Amino acid sequence: MRILLVEDDVMLGDGMQDALRRSGYTVDWLQLGLPTLAALKSDEFAAMILDLNLPDIDGISLLRKLRREGHQLPVLILTARDALDDRVVGLDAGSDDYMVKPFALQELNARLRALVRRSKGQAQASLVYGDILIHPDAQQVSYQGELIKLTPHEYKLLLELVSQCGRVLSKEQLQQSLYGWDEGAESNAVEVHIHHLRKKFYSELIRNIRGVGYIVPQLDNPATVGVPRS
């Protein structure tokens, strides 16, 4: 899950980026608001965390501009503005959630998961794809009842593909979901991770659509996708 963090406080932004990465996110960080416009045109993000007190543009003005331009990206406002009127203005401007500083990282993680889940139309916290069960809150994956050990990048790639099963994702899209602007990646990194996932699960889990990208196909019974087994 790739997150765009817009926060001008260097100490807070650096700490948040590090903490969110340890929580399994790919995080790109901007200290100004206006570069957000260019970033959203060139890259894909699952959600954005937006501070309001930015040095170049007020966060509310930025959010309104993004919505006017048609950006549907889920936005979580994270700010020191704690008045009721500020919350109402933020939500009415187009934010999907509103948190006040100081905050607990555990709550921020839970709100981000819920934000992205709603944007993808997923009602449940866990994802089920056949015999594969993914717990995003614990970053754990089991297959046929047994826990499967995955590297952070393997986990993020599996989550991205399963959460969008039935959709072909290009190599570039998958690479963007795994690596931020300041994270180097080998040109064949996606192929290597997919090879390992096929070995850990089964070869037909991820299919290659030649010249287009990769897909986790929809199952014959779609009710088994995204609904935890009882």
Secondary structure, DSSP 4 states (H G I P E B T S, - for coil): -EEEEE---HHHHHHHHHHHHHTT-EEEEESSSTHHHHHHHH---SEEEE-S--SSS-HHHHHHHHHHTT----EEEEES--SHHHHHHHHHTT-SEEEESS--HHHHHHHHHHHHHHHTT--SSSEEETTEEEETTTTEEEETTEE----HHHHHHHHHHHHTTTS-B-HHHHHHHH--TT----TTHHHHHHHHHHHHS-TTSSEEETTTEEE-PPPSSGGGSSS---
